[in-house]
Amino acid sequence: MPQYLADIKEKEFFIQDDEARHLTLVARHKEGDKITVFDGKGRQYTARIERVQKNFVRGILLDVCPARKSAFSLELCFAPTSRNTLEDVLDKCTQLGVDSFQPVRTARSEYDLLKKWDGKEARWRQVILSACKQCDRADVPVLKEPTDFVSAAQQDIPSLLAYEAEERHTLAWGVEKLDSPSFLRIYIGPAGGWTDEEVVIAAQYGILPVTLGPHILRAETACIAAAAKLL
């Protein structure tokens, strides 16, 4: 059943603007049709359309959809390598269940996201929202403003760092070492990997280096693999 982002009030829902136009003009729904609505914060319902107007849809809620949630919240802290791979990471990792994205600039970053943030933020949030609708997810992950690696590392968050030189300690070991926290951050470096200085900085702030397996992965593949393994 199609899913649409809605403003949910008690027993009713309201959909406006672009979402309403997509529902009526593209999907061609009409009064009386059943759909699924969600508020982006974890609530999801089956619903029925009661009234359709230009750029506005109203309906009633029918049944609550069962909540589906991972064992812990995961934040992906990653260095984007290009616009296309960034969007692929946002899409695939939203489907996998990542709760928040923290883009970072590292010493070997080749794609300076900070210079393009204002012009691309809306597009990237739409990629996340589209992934939520596609995979029937009721909550929309948070996309944080980009920051540099050192500033991110200084935050007091239980964290793991995917490091190609680490051969022994796995993701499962890292989660156990951090006492299975309810909120966890995983750092994924750029195409050129982490510098020795960044690995030292990570260690200073208690970020544990872990391996994702025996092979060197592309940065975007590492993001998706880490999210899949952890969630």
PyMOL commands that set and color helices and strands:
alter all, ss='L'
color gray80, all
select helices_A, chain A and resi 17-26+83-96+113-115+117-134+149-153+171-177+196-204+219-230
alter helices_A, ss='H'
color red, helices_A
select strands_A, chain A and resi 3-5+7-9+12-16+34-38+44-53+56-64+73-78+100-105+142-143+147-148+159-162+183-188+208-210
alter strands_A, ss='S'
color yellow, strands_A
deselect
rebuild
show_as cartoon
